[in-house]
Amino acid sequence: MSERDKDMTEEIDLRESAVYVVKDGYCTKLLPMRSGQDQVIWKEGIVLDVVRSHRIRLAGEMEIGEN
C-alpha cells in the first residue's frame, strides 16, 4: 500500500447507527434523525447532494412552526 493510499482510509465505529458518504476522498457521516429520511442525489456516478427531510406526527397541536 502506497503512502498516499494509507492517507485515504477511515475507521468507523460499527456499534453506532450512521450513514457514510465518501466523495472526493472525504467521508461525511450522516447522523440519525428521530424520524425522517435521507435521499442521496447522484450525478454521473458521484454524490451531488443529500436531501434530508423529517415528518411531524400530528397529535392535536394547534400550530407547527420552525424547528
mmJSON file of the N, C-alpha and C atoms, coordinates in Angstrom:
{"data_MODEL":{"atom_site":{
"group_PDB":["ATOM","ATOM","ATOM","ATOM","ATOM","ATOM","ATOM","ATOM","ATOM","ATOM","ATOM","ATOM","ATOM","ATOM","ATOM","ATOM","ATOM","ATOM","ATOM","ATOM","ATOM","ATOM","ATOM","ATOM","ATOM","ATOM","ATOM","ATOM","ATOM","ATOM","ATOM","ATOM","ATOM","ATOM","ATOM","ATOM","ATOM","ATOM","ATOM","ATOM","ATOM","ATOM","ATOM","ATOM","ATOM","ATOM","ATOM","ATOM","ATOM","ATOM","ATOM","ATOM","ATOM","ATOM","ATOM","ATOM","ATOM","ATOM","ATOM","ATOM","ATOM","ATOM","ATOM","ATOM","ATOM","ATOM","ATOM","ATOM","ATOM","ATOM","ATOM","ATOM","ATOM","ATOM","ATOM","ATOM","ATOM","ATOM","ATOM","ATOM","ATOM","ATOM","ATOM","ATOM","ATOM","ATOM","ATOM","ATOM","ATOM","ATOM","ATOM","ATOM","ATOM","ATOM","ATOM","ATOM","ATOM","ATOM","ATOM","ATOM","ATOM","ATOM","ATOM","ATOM","ATOM","ATOM","ATOM","ATOM","ATOM","ATOM","ATOM","ATOM","ATOM","ATOM","ATOM","ATOM","ATOM","ATOM","ATOM","ATOM","ATOM","ATOM","ATOM","ATOM","ATOM","ATOM","ATOM","ATOM","ATOM","ATOM","ATOM","ATOM","ATOM","ATOM","ATOM","ATOM","ATOM","ATOM","ATOM","ATOM","ATOM","ATOM","ATOM","ATOM","ATOM","ATOM","ATOM","ATOM","ATOM","ATOM","ATOM","ATOM","ATOM","ATOM","ATOM","ATOM","ATOM","ATOM","ATOM","ATOM","ATOM","ATOM","ATOM","ATOM","ATOM","ATOM","ATOM","ATOM","ATOM","ATOM","ATOM","ATOM","ATOM","ATOM","ATOM","ATOM","ATOM","ATOM","ATOM","ATOM","ATOM","ATOM","ATOM","ATOM","ATOM","ATOM","ATOM","ATOM","ATOM","ATOM","ATOM","ATOM","ATOM","ATOM","ATOM","ATOM","ATOM","ATOM","ATOM","ATOM","ATOM"],
"id":[1,2,3,4,5,6,7,8,9,10,11,12,13,14,15,16,17,18,19,20,21,22,23,24,25,26,27,28,29,30,31,32,33,34,35,36,37,38,39,40,41,42,43,44,45,46,47,48,49,50,51,52,53,54,55,56,57,58,59,60,61,62,63,64,65,66,67,68,69,70,71,72,73,74,75,76,77,78,79,80,81,82,83,84,85,86,87,88,89,90,91,92,93,94,95,96,97,98,99,100,101,102,103,104,105,106,107,108,109,110,111,112,113,114,115,116,117,118,119,120,121,122,123,124,125,126,127,128,129,130,131,132,133,134,135,136,137,138,139,140,141,142,143,144,145,146,147,148,149,150,151,152,153,154,155,156,157,158,159,160,161,162,163,164,165,166,167,168,169,170,171,172,173,174,175,176,177,178,179,180,181,182,183,184,185,186,187,188,189,190,191,192,193,194,195,196,197,198,199,200,201],
"type_symbol":["N","C","C","N","C","C","N","C","C","N","C","C","N","C","C","N","C","C","N","C","C","N","C","C","N","C","C","N","C","C","N","C","C","N","C","C","N","C","C","N","C","C","N","C","C","N","C","C","N","C","C","N","C","C","N","C","C","N","C","C","N","C","C","N","C","C","N","C","C","N","C","C","N","C","C","N","C","C","N","C","C","N","C","C","N","C","C","N","C","C","N","C","C","N","C","C","N","C","C","N","C","C","N","C","C","N","C","C","N","C","C","N","C","C","N","C","C","N","C","C","N","C","C","N","C","C","N","C","C","N","C","C","N","C","C","N","C","C","N","C","C","N","C","C","N","C","C","N","C","C","N","C","C","N","C","C","N","C","C","N","C","C","N","C","C","N","C","C","N","C","C","N","C","C","N","C","C","N","C","C","N","C","C","N","C","C","N","C","C","N","C","C","N","C","C","N","C","C","N","C","C"],
"label_atom_id":["N","CA","C","N","CA","C","N","CA","C","N","CA","C","N","CA","C","N","CA","C","N","CA","C","N","CA","C","N","CA","C","N","CA","C","N","CA","C","N","CA","C","N","CA","C","N","CA","C","N","CA","C","N","CA","C","N","CA","C","N","CA","C","N","CA","C","N","CA","C","N","CA","C","N","CA","C","N","CA","C","N","CA","C","N","CA","C","N","CA","C","N","CA","C","N","CA","C","N","CA","C","N","CA","C","N","CA","C","N","CA","C","N","CA","C","N","CA","C","N","CA","C","N","CA","C","N","CA","C","N","CA","C","N","CA","C","N","CA","C","N","CA","C","N","CA","C","N","CA","C","N","CA","C","N","CA","C","N","CA","C","N","CA","C","N","CA","C","N","CA","C","N","CA","C","N","CA","C","N","CA","C","N","CA","C","N","CA","C","N","CA","C","N","CA","C","N","CA","C","N","CA","C","N","CA","C","N","CA","C","N","CA","C","N","CA","C","N","CA","C","N","CA","C","N","CA","C","N","CA","C","N","CA","C"],
"label_alt_id":[null,null,null,null,null,null,null,null,null,null,null,null,null,null,null,null,null,null,null,null,null,null,null,null,null,null,null,null,null,null,null,null,null,null,null,null,null,null,null,null,null,null,null,null,null,null,null,null,null,null,null,null,null,null,null,null,null,null,null,null,null,null,null,null,null,null,null,null,null,null,null,null,null,null,null,null,null,null,null,null,null,null,null,null,null,null,null,null,null,null,null,null,null,null,null,null,null,null,null,null,null,null,null,null,null,null,null,null,null,null,null,null,null,null,null,null,null,null,null,null,null,null,null,null,null,null,null,null,null,null,null,null,null,null,null,null,null,null,null,null,null,null,null,null,null,null,null,null,null,null,null,null,null,null,null,null,null,null,null,null,null,null,null,null,null,null,null,null,null,null,null,null,null,null,null,null,null,null,null,null,null,null,null,null,null,null,null,null,null,null,null,null,null,null,null,null,null,null,null,null,null],
"label_comp_id":["MET","MET","MET","SER","SER","SER","GLU","GLU","GLU","ARG","ARG","ARG","ASP","ASP","ASP","LYS","LYS","LYS","ASP","ASP","ASP","MET","MET","MET","THR","THR","THR","GLU","GLU","GLU","GLU","GLU","GLU","ILE","ILE","ILE","ASP","ASP","ASP","LEU","LEU","LEU","ARG","ARG","ARG","GLU","GLU","GLU","SER","SER","SER","ALA","ALA","ALA","VAL","VAL","VAL","TYR","TYR","TYR","VAL","VAL","VAL","VAL","VAL","VAL","LYS","LYS","LYS","ASP","ASP","ASP","GLY","GLY","GLY","TYR","TYR","TYR","CYS","CYS","CYS","THR","THR","THR","LYS","LYS","LYS","LEU","LEU","LEU","LEU","LEU","LEU","PRO","PRO","PRO","MET","MET","MET","ARG","ARG","ARG","SER","SER","SER","GLY","GLY","GLY","GLN","GLN","GLN","ASP","ASP","ASP","GLN","GLN","GLN","VAL","VAL","VAL","ILE","ILE","ILE","TRP","TRP","TRP","LYS","LYS","LYS","GLU","GLU","GLU","GLY","GLY","GLY","ILE","ILE","ILE","VAL","VAL","VAL","LEU","LEU","LEU","ASP","ASP","ASP","VAL","VAL","VAL","VAL","VAL","VAL","ARG","ARG","ARG","SER","SER","SER","HIS","HIS","HIS","ARG","ARG","ARG","ILE","ILE","ILE","ARG","ARG","ARG","LEU","LEU","LEU","ALA","ALA","ALA","GLY","GLY","GLY","GLU","GLU","GLU","MET","MET","MET","GLU","GLU","GLU","ILE","ILE","ILE","GLY","GLY","GLY","GLU","GLU","GLU","ASN","ASN","ASN"],
"label_asym_id":["A","A","A","A","A","A","A","A","A","A","A","A","A","A","A","A","A","A","A","A","A","A","A","A","A","A","A","A","A","A","A","A","A","A","A","A","A","A","A","A","A","A","A","A","A","A","A","A","A","A","A","A","A","A","A","A","A","A","A","A","A","A","A","A","A","A","A","A","A","A","A","A","A","A","A","A","A","A","A","A","A","A","A","A","A","A","A","A","A","A","A","A","A","A","A","A","A","A","A","A","A","A","A","A","A","A","A","A","A","A","A","A","A","A","A","A","A","A","A","A","A","A","A","A","A","A","A","A","A","A","A","A","A","A","A","A","A","A","A","A","A","A","A","A","A","A","A","A","A","A","A","A","A","A","A","A","A","A","A","A","A","A","A","A","A","A","A","A","A","A","A","A","A","A","A","A","A","A","A","A","A","A","A","A","A","A","A","A","A","A","A","A","A","A","A","A","A","A","A","A","A"],
"label_entity_id":["1","1","1","1","1","1","1","1","1","1","1","1","1","1","1","1","1","1","1","1","1","1","1","1","1","1","1","1","1","1","1","1","1","1","1","1","1","1","1","1","1","1","1","1","1","1","1","1","1","1","1","1","1","1","1","1","1","1","1","1","1","1","1","1","1","1","1","1","1","1","1","1","1","1","1","1","1","1","1","1","1","1","1","1","1","1","1","1","1","1","1","1","1","1","1","1","1","1","1","1","1","1","1","1","1","1","1","1","1","1","1","1","1","1","1","1","1","1","1","1","1","1","1","1","1","1","1","1","1","1","1","1","1","1","1","1","1","1","1","1","1","1","1","1","1","1","1","1","1","1","1","1","1","1","1","1","1","1","1","1","1","1","1","1","1","1","1","1","1","1","1","1","1","1","1","1","1","1","1","1","1","1","1","1","1","1","1","1","1","1","1","1","1","1","1","1","1","1","1","1","1"],
"label_seq_id":[1,1,1,2,2,2,3,3,3,4,4,4,5,5,5,6,6,6,7,7,7,8,8,8,9,9,9,10,10,10,11,11,11,12,12,12,13,13,13,14,14,14,15,15,15,16,16,16,17,17,17,18,18,18,19,19,19,20,20,20,21,21,21,22,22,22,23,23,23,24,24,24,25,25,25,26,26,26,27,27,27,28,28,28,29,29,29,30,30,30,31,31,31,32,32,32,33,33,33,34,34,34,35,35,35,36,36,36,37,37,37,38,38,38,39,39,39,40,40,40,41,41,41,42,42,42,43,43,43,44,44,44,45,45,45,46,46,46,47,47,47,48,48,48,49,49,49,50,50,50,51,51,51,52,52,52,53,53,53,54,54,54,55,55,55,56,56,56,57,57,57,58,58,58,59,59,59,60,60,60,61,61,61,62,62,62,63,63,63,64,64,64,65,65,65,66,66,66,67,67,67],
"pdbx_PDB_ins_code":[null,null,null,null,null,null,null,null,null,null,null,null,null,null,null,null,null,null,null,null,null,null,null,null,null,null,null,null,null,null,null,null,null,null,null,null,null,null,null,null,null,null,null,null,null,null,null,null,null,null,null,null,null,null,null,null,null,null,null,null,null,null,null,null,null,null,null,null,null,null,null,null,null,null,null,null,null,null,null,null,null,null,null,null,null,null,null,null,null,null,null,null,null,null,null,null,null,null,null,null,null,null,null,null,null,null,null,null,null,null,null,null,null,null,null,null,null,null,null,null,null,null,null,null,null,null,null,null,null,null,null,null,null,null,null,null,null,null,null,null,null,null,null,null,null,null,null,null,null,null,null,null,null,null,null,null,null,null,null,null,null,null,null,null,null,null,null,null,null,null,null,null,null,null,null,null,null,null,null,null,null,null,null,null,null,null,null,null,null,null,null,null,null,null,null,null,null,null,null,null,null],
"Cartn_x":[0.853,0.0,0.893,0.633,1.452,1.136,2.016,1.817,0.546,0.272,-0.946,-2.201,-2.174,-3.328,-3.563,-2.506,-2.671,-3.457,-3.262,-3.977,-5.441,-5.808,-7.162,-8.017,-7.696,-8.508,-9.146,-10.263,-11.015,-11.537,-11.521,-12.095,-13.489,-14.414,-15.77,-16.127,-17.004,-17.47,-18.715,-18.613,-19.723,-20.805,-20.597,-21.623,-22.626,-22.376,-23.304,-24.033,-25.25,-26.041,-25.698,-25.323,-24.995,-24.894,-24.936,-24.699,-23.477,-22.587,-21.369,-21.383,-21.027,-20.911,-19.471,-18.837,-17.466,-17.493,-16.917,-16.875,-15.542,-14.846,-13.57,-12.578,-12.588,-11.64,-12.04,-13.217,-13.694,-14.892,-14.928,-16.003,-16.927,-18.205,-19.21,-20.136,-20.316,-21.162,-22.526,-23.58,-24.941,-25.478,-25.686,-26.198,-27.686,-28.174,-29.594,-30.475,-31.682,-32.697,-33.702,-34.538,-35.611,-36.546,-36.92,-37.732,-37.453,-37.654,-37.422,-36.716,-36.178,-35.486,-34.373,-33.379,-32.281,-32.343,-32.227,-32.24,-30.898,-30.217,-28.923,-29.155,-28.646,-28.763,-27.425,-27.487,-26.298,-26.27,-25.075,-24.906,-23.641,-23.811,-22.692,-21.854,-22.531,-21.856,-21.21,-21.449,-20.869,-21.999,-21.87,-22.881,-22.823,-23.961,-24.057,-24.61,-25.713,-26.397,-27.014,-27.332,-28.17,-29.337,-30.559,-31.764,-32.29,-32.405,-32.829,-34.187,-35.148,-36.479,-36.939,-37.863,-38.41,-39.921,-40.554,-42.002,-42.397,-43.582,-44.15,-45.472,-45.558,-46.796,-47.739,-48.924,-49.899,-50.514,-50.539,-51.097,-51.876,-52.663,-53.516,-52.89,-51.708,-51.083,-51.936,-51.966,-52.707,-51.894,-50.59,-49.714,-48.38,-47.826,-46.498,-45.643,-44.486,-43.619,-42.258,-41.289,-39.919,-39.324,-38.284,-37.598,-36.828],
"Cartn_y":[-1.184,0.0,1.239,2.149,3.36,4.312,5.265,6.261,7.067,7.395,8.142,7.342,6.032,5.191,5.043,5.08,4.998,6.193,7.351,8.554,8.51,7.576,7.523,6.47,6.149,5.202,5.909,5.364,5.946,4.799,4.97,3.969,4.42,3.447,3.751,2.818,3.282,2.501,1.731,0.425,-0.399,-0.58,-0.026,-0.112,1.023,2.032,3.157,3.165,3.686,3.796,5.107,5.013,6.194,5.757,6.745,6.52,7.347,6.756,7.448,7.646,8.853,9.17,9.582,8.941,9.282,9.996,11.195,11.993,12.72,12.561,13.249,13.01,11.804,11.471,11.917,12.51,12.953,12.115,11.76,10.942,11.834,11.842,12.611,11.645,11.849,10.985,11.647,10.936,11.418,10.791,11.603,11.109,10.806,9.855,9.513,10.636,10.704,11.639,10.831,11.51,10.819,10.128,10.843,10.277,11.091,10.479,11.187,10.31,10.963,10.204,11.038,10.335,10.943,10.416,11.316,10.944,11.375,10.437,10.734,11.057,12.194,12.637,12.369,11.579,11.215,11.97,12.312,12.896,12.298,11.582,10.944,10.075,9.324,8.394,8.996,10.273,10.957,11.537,11.422,12.004,13.519,14.107,15.553,16.213,15.682,16.256,15.154,15.526,14.704,15.587,15.112,15.844,15.178,15.947,15.428,16.03,15.151,15.63,14.857,15.439,14.76,14.918,14.033,14.088,14.562,15.097,15.515,14.789,13.938,13.213,14.134,14.323,15.209,14.536,15.289,14.768,15.863,16.615,17.644,19.007,19.234,20.547,21.59,22.779,23.867,24.507,24.399,25.092,24.351,24.318,23.735,24.781,25.066,26.108,25.567,26.438,26.079,25.174,24.426,23.534,24.318],
"Cartn_z":[0.0,0.0,0.0,-0.922,-1.02,0.128,0.326,1.398,1.157,-0.096,-0.436,-0.085,-0.376,-0.08,1.418,2.221,3.674,4.188,3.567,3.971,3.545,2.686,2.147,2.851,4.095,4.856,6.034,6.472,7.581,8.442,9.73,10.622,11.039,11.094,11.55,12.698,13.552,14.691,14.265,14.172,13.706,14.758,15.962,17.006,16.94,16.142,16.061,14.724,14.741,13.52,12.824,11.577,10.779,9.327,8.448,7.027,6.666,5.886,5.479,3.974,3.553,2.134,1.887,0.913,0.553,-0.784,-0.808,-2.035,-2.095,-3.183,-3.413,-2.278,-1.7,-0.65,0.743,0.885,2.185,2.61,3.883,4.424,5.254,4.883,5.612,6.324,7.618,8.437,8.606,8.188,8.379,9.656,10.652,11.93,11.816,12.599,12.518,13.064,12.51,12.994,13.806,14.585,15.314,14.342,13.303,12.23,10.981,9.836,8.584,7.585,6.58,5.548,4.941,4.428,3.689,2.27,1.322,-0.094,-0.682,-1.324,-1.946,-3.414,-3.853,-5.241,-5.935,-6.989,-7.753,-9.08,-9.538,-10.869,-11.464,-12.57,-13.27,-12.335,-11.461,-10.578,-9.35,-9.098,-7.943,-7.103,-5.775,-4.89,-5.029,-5.357,-5.526,-4.269,-3.756,-2.596,-1.751,-0.53,0.336,0.752,0.476,0.859,2.124,3.179,4.47,4.82,5.093,5.477,6.702,7.411,8.581,8.603,9.311,9.403,10.789,10.865,12.145,12.293,13.279,13.531,14.296,13.764,14.389,15.607,16.691,17.935,18.649,17.892,18.498,18.66,18.074,18.177,17.462,18.011,17.393,16.27,16.365,15.425,15.337,14.157,13.975,13.289,13.875,13.313,12.96,13.008,12.668,13.726,13.321,14.271,15.282],
"occupancy":[1.0,1.0,1.0,1.0,1.0,1.0,1.0,1.0,1.0,1.0,1.0,1.0,1.0,1.0,1.0,1.0,1.0,1.0,1.0,1.0,1.0,1.0,1.0,1.0,1.0,1.0,1.0,1.0,1.0,1.0,1.0,1.0,1.0,1.0,1.0,1.0,1.0,1.0,1.0,1.0,1.0,1.0,1.0,1.0,1.0,1.0,1.0,1.0,1.0,1.0,1.0,1.0,1.0,1.0,1.0,1.0,1.0,1.0,1.0,1.0,1.0,1.0,1.0,1.0,1.0,1.0,1.0,1.0,1.0,1.0,1.0,1.0,1.0,1.0,1.0,1.0,1.0,1.0,1.0,1.0,1.0,1.0,1.0,1.0,1.0,1.0,1.0,1.0,1.0,1.0,1.0,1.0,1.0,1.0,1.0,1.0,1.0,1.0,1.0,1.0,1.0,1.0,1.0,1.0,1.0,1.0,1.0,1.0,1.0,1.0,1.0,1.0,1.0,1.0,1.0,1.0,1.0,1.0,1.0,1.0,1.0,1.0,1.0,1.0,1.0,1.0,1.0,1.0,1.0,1.0,1.0,1.0,1.0,1.0,1.0,1.0,1.0,1.0,1.0,1.0,1.0,1.0,1.0,1.0,1.0,1.0,1.0,1.0,1.0,1.0,1.0,1.0,1.0,1.0,1.0,1.0,1.0,1.0,1.0,1.0,1.0,1.0,1.0,1.0,1.0,1.0,1.0,1.0,1.0,1.0,1.0,1.0,1.0,1.0,1.0,1.0,1.0,1.0,1.0,1.0,1.0,1.0,1.0,1.0,1.0,1.0,1.0,1.0,1.0,1.0,1.0,1.0,1.0,1.0,1.0,1.0,1.0,1.0,1.0,1.0,1.0],
"B_iso_or_equiv":[0.0,0.0,0.0,0.0,0.0,0.0,0.0,0.0,0.0,0.0,0.0,0.0,0.0,0.0,0.0,0.0,0.0,0.0,0.0,0.0,0.0,0.0,0.0,0.0,0.0,0.0,0.0,0.0,0.0,0.0,0.0,0.0,0.0,0.0,0.0,0.0,0.0,0.0,0.0,0.0,0.0,0.0,0.0,0.0,0.0,0.0,0.0,0.0,0.0,0.0,0.0,0.0,0.0,0.0,0.0,0.0,0.0,0.0,0.0,0.0,0.0,0.0,0.0,0.0,0.0,0.0,0.0,0.0,0.0,0.0,0.0,0.0,0.0,0.0,0.0,0.0,0.0,0.0,0.0,0.0,0.0,0.0,0.0,0.0,0.0,0.0,0.0,0.0,0.0,0.0,0.0,0.0,0.0,0.0,0.0,0.0,0.0,0.0,0.0,0.0,0.0,0.0,0.0,0.0,0.0,0.0,0.0,0.0,0.0,0.0,0.0,0.0,0.0,0.0,0.0,0.0,0.0,0.0,0.0,0.0,0.0,0.0,0.0,0.0,0.0,0.0,0.0,0.0,0.0,0.0,0.0,0.0,0.0,0.0,0.0,0.0,0.0,0.0,0.0,0.0,0.0,0.0,0.0,0.0,0.0,0.0,0.0,0.0,0.0,0.0,0.0,0.0,0.0,0.0,0.0,0.0,0.0,0.0,0.0,0.0,0.0,0.0,0.0,0.0,0.0,0.0,0.0,0.0,0.0,0.0,0.0,0.0,0.0,0.0,0.0,0.0,0.0,0.0,0.0,0.0,0.0,0.0,0.0,0.0,0.0,0.0,0.0,0.0,0.0,0.0,0.0,0.0,0.0,0.0,0.0,0.0,0.0,0.0,0.0,0.0,0.0],
"pdbx_formal_charge":[null,null,null,null,null,null,null,null,null,null,null,null,null,null,null,null,null,null,null,null,null,null,null,null,null,null,null,null,null,null,null,null,null,null,null,null,null,null,null,null,null,null,null,null,null,null,null,null,null,null,null,null,null,null,null,null,null,null,null,null,null,null,null,null,null,null,null,null,null,null,null,null,null,null,null,null,null,null,null,null,null,null,null,null,null,null,null,null,null,null,null,null,null,null,null,null,null,null,null,null,null,null,null,null,null,null,null,null,null,null,null,null,null,null,null,null,null,null,null,null,null,null,null,null,null,null,null,null,null,null,null,null,null,null,null,null,null,null,null,null,null,null,null,null,null,null,null,null,null,null,null,null,null,null,null,null,null,null,null,null,null,null,null,null,null,null,null,null,null,null,null,null,null,null,null,null,null,null,null,null,null,null,null,null,null,null,null,null,null,null,null,null,null,null,null,null,null,null,null,null,null],
"auth_seq_id":[1,1,1,2,2,2,3,3,3,4,4,4,5,5,5,6,6,6,7,7,7,8,8,8,9,9,9,10,10,10,11,11,11,12,12,12,13,13,13,14,14,14,15,15,15,16,16,16,17,17,17,18,18,18,19,19,19,20,20,20,21,21,21,22,22,22,23,23,23,24,24,24,25,25,25,26,26,26,27,27,27,28,28,28,29,29,29,30,30,30,31,31,31,32,32,32,33,33,33,34,34,34,35,35,35,36,36,36,37,37,37,38,38,38,39,39,39,40,40,40,41,41,41,42,42,42,43,43,43,44,44,44,45,45,45,46,46,46,47,47,47,48,48,48,49,49,49,50,50,50,51,51,51,52,52,52,53,53,53,54,54,54,55,55,55,56,56,56,57,57,57,58,58,58,59,59,59,60,60,60,61,61,61,62,62,62,63,63,63,64,64,64,65,65,65,66,66,66,67,67,67],
"auth_comp_id":["MET","MET","MET","SER","SER","SER","GLU","GLU","GLU","ARG","ARG","ARG","ASP","ASP","ASP","LYS","LYS","LYS","ASP","ASP","ASP","MET","MET","MET","THR","THR","THR","GLU","GLU","GLU","GLU","GLU","GLU","ILE","ILE","ILE","ASP","ASP","ASP","LEU","LEU","LEU","ARG","ARG","ARG","GLU","GLU","GLU","SER","SER","SER","ALA","ALA","ALA","VAL","VAL","VAL","TYR","TYR","TYR","VAL","VAL","VAL","VAL","VAL","VAL","LYS","LYS","LYS","ASP","ASP","ASP","GLY","GLY","GLY","TYR","TYR","TYR","CYS","CYS","CYS","THR","THR","THR","LYS","LYS","LYS","LEU","LEU","LEU","LEU","LEU","LEU","PRO","PRO","PRO","MET","MET","MET","ARG","ARG","ARG","SER","SER","SER","GLY","GLY","GLY","GLN","GLN","GLN","ASP","ASP","ASP","GLN","GLN","GLN","VAL","VAL","VAL","ILE","ILE","ILE","TRP","TRP","TRP","LYS","LYS","LYS","GLU","GLU","GLU","GLY","GLY","GLY","ILE","ILE","ILE","VAL","VAL","VAL","LEU","LEU","LEU","ASP","ASP","ASP","VAL","VAL","VAL","VAL","VAL","VAL","ARG","ARG","ARG","SER","SER","SER","HIS","HIS","HIS","ARG","ARG","ARG","ILE","ILE","ILE","ARG","ARG","ARG","LEU","LEU","LEU","ALA","ALA","ALA","GLY","GLY","GLY","GLU","GLU","GLU","MET","MET","MET","GLU","GLU","GLU","ILE","ILE","ILE","GLY","GLY","GLY","GLU","GLU","GLU","ASN","ASN","ASN"],
"auth_asym_id":["A","A","A","A","A","A","A","A","A","A","A","A","A","A","A","A","A","A","A","A","A","A","A","A","A","A","A","A","A","A","A","A","A","A","A","A","A","A","A","A","A","A","A","A","A","A","A","A","A","A","A","A","A","A","A","A","A","A","A","A","A","A","A","A","A","A","A","A","A","A","A","A","A","A","A","A","A","A","A","A","A","A","A","A","A","A","A","A","A","A","A","A","A","A","A","A","A","A","A","A","A","A","A","A","A","A","A","A","A","A","A","A","A","A","A","A","A","A","A","A","A","A","A","A","A","A","A","A","A","A","A","A","A","A","A","A","A","A","A","A","A","A","A","A","A","A","A","A","A","A","A","A","A","A","A","A","A","A","A","A","A","A","A","A","A","A","A","A","A","A","A","A","A","A","A","A","A","A","A","A","A","A","A","A","A","A","A","A","A","A","A","A","A","A","A","A","A","A","A","A","A"],
"auth_atom_id":["N","CA","C","N","CA","C","N","CA","C","N","CA","C","N","CA","C","N","CA","C","N","CA","C","N","CA","C","N","CA","C","N","CA","C","N","CA","C","N","CA","C","N","CA","C","N","CA","C","N","CA","C","N","CA","C","N","CA","C","N","CA","C","N","CA","C","N","CA","C","N","CA","C","N","CA","C","N","CA","C","N","CA","C","N","CA","C","N","CA","C","N","CA","C","N","CA","C","N","CA","C","N","CA","C","N","CA","C","N","CA","C","N","CA","C","N","CA","C","N","CA","C","N","CA","C","N","CA","C","N","CA","C","N","CA","C","N","CA","C","N","CA","C","N","CA","C","N","CA","C","N","CA","C","N","CA","C","N","CA","C","N","CA","C","N","CA","C","N","CA","C","N","CA","C","N","CA","C","N","CA","C","N","CA","C","N","CA","C","N","CA","C","N","CA","C","N","CA","C","N","CA","C","N","CA","C","N","CA","C","N","CA","C","N","CA","C","N","CA","C","N","CA","C","N","CA","C","N","CA","C","N","CA","C"],
"pdbx_PDB_model_num":[1,1,1,1,1,1,1,1,1,1,1,1,1,1,1,1,1,1,1,1,1,1,1,1,1,1,1,1,1,1,1,1,1,1,1,1,1,1,1,1,1,1,1,1,1,1,1,1,1,1,1,1,1,1,1,1,1,1,1,1,1,1,1,1,1,1,1,1,1,1,1,1,1,1,1,1,1,1,1,1,1,1,1,1,1,1,1,1,1,1,1,1,1,1,1,1,1,1,1,1,1,1,1,1,1,1,1,1,1,1,1,1,1,1,1,1,1,1,1,1,1,1,1,1,1,1,1,1,1,1,1,1,1,1,1,1,1,1,1,1,1,1,1,1,1,1,1,1,1,1,1,1,1,1,1,1,1,1,1,1,1,1,1,1,1,1,1,1,1,1,1,1,1,1,1,1,1,1,1,1,1,1,1,1,1,1,1,1,1,1,1,1,1,1,1,1,1,1,1,1,1]
}}}
